[in-house]
Amino acid sequence: MTKILVVDDEFLVADMVTCLLEDEGYEVAQAAHGRQALAMIKAERPGLIITDFMMPLMTGLELAETLKSLPEYRDLPIVLMSGAQGAIARDRHDLFAAVFDKPFQNGRLLETVRELIGTAL
């Protein structure tokens, strides 16, 4: 089963996205910021990352830049969800497979996840 890592310092948002994905059969892990996410990714590579932009210690943009600078993670799809920084991310096609502005439609997020990694098994 493909694991998805949800990275967001807003626990309610992270829990909502996690529940949405788990209800579809995906295995999901959570991180509260980019530094924690990096450690988790290095321990067990997920198939997809869904990250917030604004977070303490390391932003979603910094997380994406770090991962894409490492050859072993260049092909790892990253989806950004942002309350205010979506425009910045939309200009970075090299970093993000998709960008969602908060609040987003759950169905569109699920559709994007299926396009990027397929359905849960």
C-alpha positions as CSV (number, residue, x, y, z in Angstrom):
1,M,0.0,0.0,0.0
2,T,1.3,3.5,-0.9
3,K,1.8,5.7,2.2
4,I,0.9,9.4,2.1
5,L,2.5,11.9,4.4
6,V,0.4,14.8,5.4
7,V,2.4,17.8,6.7
8,D,0.5,20.6,8.5
9,D,0.9,22.4,11.8
10,E,-2.8,22.9,12.0
11,F,-3.8,19.6,13.6
12,L,-7.5,19.9,12.6
13,V,-6.6,20.3,8.9
14,A,-4.1,17.4,9.1
15,D,-6.7,15.2,10.8
16,M,-9.4,16.1,8.3
17,V,-7.1,15.3,5.3
18,T,-5.9,12.1,7.1
19,C,-9.5,10.9,7.7
20,L,-10.5,11.7,4.1
21,L,-7.6,9.7,2.7
22,E,-7.9,6.8,5.2
23,D,-11.6,6.5,4.3
24,E,-10.5,5.9,0.7
25,G,-8.1,3.1,1.9
26,Y,-4.8,5.0,1.9
27,E,-2.2,4.6,4.6
28,V,-1.5,8.0,6.1
29,A,1.2,9.4,8.4
30,Q,1.3,13.0,9.8
31,A,4.1,15.5,10.5
32,A,3.7,18.9,12.1
33,H,6.4,20.7,10.1
34,G,8.9,20.2,7.4
35,R,11.8,19.1,9.6
36,Q,9.7,16.3,11.1
37,A,8.5,15.4,7.6
38,L,12.1,15.1,6.3
39,A,13.1,12.7,9.1
40,M,10.0,10.6,8.4
41,I,10.6,10.6,4.7
42,K,14.2,9.4,5.2
43,A,13.0,6.6,7.6
44,E,10.2,5.4,5.3
45,R,9.7,7.0,1.9
46,P,6.0,7.8,1.2
47,G,4.5,7.7,-2.3
48,L,3.1,11.2,-2.0
49,I,3.4,14.3,0.3
50,I,0.6,16.7,0.9
51,T,2.0,19.7,2.7
52,D,0.9,23.1,4.0
53,F,3.0,26.1,3.1
54,M,3.3,28.2,6.3
55,M,4.7,26.1,9.1
56,P,7.3,26.6,11.9
57,L,10.9,25.3,11.6
58,M,10.6,24.5,7.9
59,T,7.9,25.6,5.4
60,G,6.3,23.5,2.8
61,L,8.3,25.4,0.2
62,E,11.6,24.7,2.0
63,L,10.6,21.1,2.4
64,A,9.9,20.8,-1.4
65,E,13.1,22.5,-2.3
66,T,15.1,20.3,0.0
67,L,13.5,17.1,-1.4
68,K,13.8,18.1,-5.0
69,S,17.6,18.9,-4.5
70,L,18.2,15.2,-3.5
71,P,18.3,12.8,-6.5
72,E,16.5,10.0,-4.6
73,Y,13.4,12.2,-4.0
74,R,13.2,14.2,-7.2
75,D,10.4,12.1,-8.5
76,L,8.4,12.2,-5.3
77,P,5.1,14.0,-6.0
78,I,4.3,16.9,-3.6
79,V,0.9,18.5,-3.3
80,L,0.7,21.9,-1.6
81,M,-2.3,23.1,0.3
82,S,-2.1,26.8,1.3
83,G,-4.3,29.4,2.8
84,A,-2.4,32.4,1.4
85,Q,0.7,31.3,-0.6
86,G,-0.8,29.4,-3.4
87,A,0.3,31.9,-6.0
88,I,4.0,31.5,-5.1
89,A,3.7,27.7,-5.4
90,R,1.9,27.8,-8.7
91,D,5.0,29.4,-10.2
92,R,7.1,26.5,-9.0
93,H,6.0,23.6,-11.3
94,D,9.4,22.1,-10.6
95,L,8.4,21.5,-7.0
96,F,4.7,20.9,-6.8
97,A,2.5,18.4,-8.7
98,A,-0.6,20.3,-7.7
99,V,-1.6,23.3,-5.5
100,F,-4.8,23.7,-3.6
101,D,-6.0,26.8,-1.9
102,K,-7.6,26.4,1.5
103,P,-10.5,25.7,1.8
104,F,-10.4,23.1,-0.9
105,Q,-12.9,20.6,-2.2
106,N,-12.3,17.1,-0.8
107,G,-13.3,15.5,-4.1
108,R,-10.7,17.4,-6.1
109,L,-8.0,16.5,-3.6
110,L,-8.9,12.8,-3.9
111,E,-9.0,13.0,-7.7
112,T,-5.5,14.5,-7.7
113,V,-4.2,11.8,-5.3
114,R,-5.6,9.1,-7.6
115,E,-4.0,10.7,-10.6
116,L,-0.6,10.9,-8.9
117,I,-0.4,7.5,-7.1
118,G,-3.5,5.5,-8.1
119,T,-6.2,4.1,-6.0
120,A,-5.6,2.6,-2.6
121,L,-5.3,-1.2,-2.6
